Structures are given as C-alpha cells and as structure tokens.
Amino acid sequence: MGSGEQEMWYRARGIVEFRTNQRARAREIFEEGVRSFPTSAWLNYGLGQEYEAQGRIDEMAACFRHVRLEQVGSPTVLAMARYYYLWSRFEHGQRVIQPIFDRYYELKIADDMFLYMRGLPMFDESFGYRATFARLAGKLDHARLELVRARSELRCRPASCG
C-alpha cells in the first residue's frame, strides 16, 4: 500500500471506531497514524478530537496546529474553533479561524454564493465566531476592527449582501 493509501487507511479506520463509539480504539489508531504521518492534517484532527474527549486540551491544541484550511476545508476549521470555545481557549479559536478571513481578503468579496462555491463559510457565520471569541475574551474591539476592515476591503453583490 502506498503512503497516501496508508494514511487514508488510518483515517478511515479511526473514523469507523469514532462513529461506533470505540473512542479508545479510535485514539490508538489515530496515534499510530500520526506516528507514521506526523504532519497529516486529517490524522492530527482525528487525534485532536480524541484528546478533546479525554480533556487533554493541550495535546488537542498541539494536534490542531498541524491542520490547515486548505487541507481540510472550512467545516473542519470551524469544528476546531468550537472545540476551543468549549474549553475557553478563545485566542486559539481566533487563530484557527484567521485563515478563513485571510481568504476573504485575498478574494476581496463577502458574497455568500461566491464564498460557498469556493468552500468557504458565509461571512456572517465566520464573523459570528470572531465576535463571540472577542466578546468572551474581553476584546470586543477586535471584532469591531474586523467589521471596519471588511467594510473597506470586501465588496458585495447586492442580492446576497443586502
């Protein structure tokens, strides 16, 4: 089996164990996979989830540092943000969603359909995360500054952005 197939095999086996609530076995599989493929975004995400279930949040965060938006997509990045929210790691949450905002600014648009077609969440959804983390961290100005920047740098098609 080639390395790509082997990595996928670890991922598939770990997911099956996760979905059948065999969490200890899932963790073992993901740990073995990460030992073989230490930079694998998907295996690190899976292992991070297992560490989160055990309350091993620093280890979860260490795994999540290997996960990139372009490798796993925005739904997974937003899921990581929710894990950080659950454990009051608001700065980590801000950092993990930043690549989504970077992408908005690269594209220079906040049109929902345009973003959706590129695998990105609607601006309002991402901004909701940004504002929530900012509020809970006592840094509401960070959310305000994001809105100011968005208004000046992102264009919008009238049908989707009011």
Backbone hydrogen bonds, N-H to C=O, Kabsch-Sander energy under -0.5 kcal/mol:
donor,donor_aa,acceptor,acceptor_aa,energy
6,Q,2,G,-2.6
7,E,3,S,-2.6
8,M,4,G,-2.1
9,W,5,E,-2.3
10,Y,6,Q,-2.2
11,R,7,E,-2.2
12,A,8,M,-3.1
13,R,9,W,-2.5
14,G,10,Y,-2.6
15,I,11,R,-2.5
16,V,12,A,-2.3
17,E,13,R,-2.1
18,F,14,G,-2.4
19,R,15,I,-3.0
20,T,16,V,-1.6
21,N,18,F,-1.5
22,Q,17,E,-3.3
23,R,21,N,-0.8
26,A,22,Q,-2.5
27,R,23,R,-2.7
28,E,24,A,-2.1
29,I,25,R,-2.4
30,F,26,A,-2.8
31,E,27,R,-2.9
32,E,28,E,-2.4
33,G,29,I,-2.7
34,V,30,F,-2.8
35,R,31,E,-2.1
36,S,32,E,-1.7
37,F,33,G,-2.8
40,S,37,F,-1.9
44,N,40,S,-2.2
45,Y,41,A,-2.3
46,G,42,W,-2.4
47,L,43,L,-2.5
48,G,44,N,-2.6
49,Q,45,Y,-2.3
50,E,46,G,-1.7
51,Y,47,L,-2.5
52,E,48,G,-2.4
53,A,49,Q,-2.0
54,Q,50,E,-0.9
54,Q,51,Y,-0.6
55,G,52,E,-1.7
56,R,51,Y,-2.8
57,I,55,G,-1.4
60,M,56,R,-2.0
61,A,57,I,-2.9
62,A,58,D,-2.0
63,C,59,E,-2.0
64,F,60,M,-2.8
65,R,61,A,-1.4
66,H,63,C,-2.0
67,V,64,F,-1.8
71,Q,68,R,-1.5
72,V,68,R,-1.8
73,G,69,L,-2.9
74,S,119,G,-0.9
77,V,73,G,-1.6
78,L,74,S,-2.8
79,A,75,P,-1.7
80,M,76,T,-2.2
81,A,77,V,-2.0
82,R,78,L,-2.0
83,Y,79,A,-1.9
84,Y,80,M,-2.3
85,Y,81,A,-2.3
86,L,82,R,-2.5
87,W,83,Y,-1.3
88,S,85,Y,-1.8
89,R,84,Y,-3.1
90,F,88,S,-0.8
93,G,89,R,-2.2
94,Q,90,F,-2.2
95,R,91,E,-2.3
96,V,92,H,-2.5
97,I,93,G,-1.5
98,Q,94,Q,-1.0
100,I,97,I,-1.3
101,F,97,I,-1.3
102,D,98,Q,-2.8
103,R,99,P,-1.9
104,Y,100,I,-2.0
105,Y,101,F,-2.4
106,E,102,D,-2.1
107,L,103,R,-2.5
108,K,104,Y,-1.8
109,I,104,Y,-1.2
110,A,155,R,-2.6
115,L,111,D,-2.6
116,Y,112,D,-2.9
117,M,113,M,-2.6
118,R,115,L,-1.2
119,G,116,Y,-2.0
120,L,115,L,-2.6
126,S,122,M,-2.0
127,F,123,F,-3.3
128,G,124,D,-2.0
129,Y,125,E,-1.5
130,R,126,S,-2.4
131,A,127,F,-3.4
132,T,128,G,-2.2
133,F,129,Y,-2.7
134,A,130,R,-2.4
135,R,131,A,-2.8
136,L,132,T,-2.6
137,A,133,F,-1.9
138,G,135,R,-1.2
139,K,134,A,-3.4
142,H,139,K,-2.0
143,A,139,K,-0.6
143,A,140,L,-0.6
144,R,140,L,-2.0
145,L,141,D,-2.8
146,E,142,H,-1.7
147,L,143,A,-2.0
148,V,144,R,-2.3
149,R,145,L,-2.6
150,A,146,E,-2.8
151,R,147,L,-2.7
152,S,148,V,-1.6
153,E,149,R,-2.3
154,L,150,A,-2.5
155,R,108,K,-1.8
160,S,157,R,-1.4
161,C,157,R,-1.4
162,G,158,P,-0.9
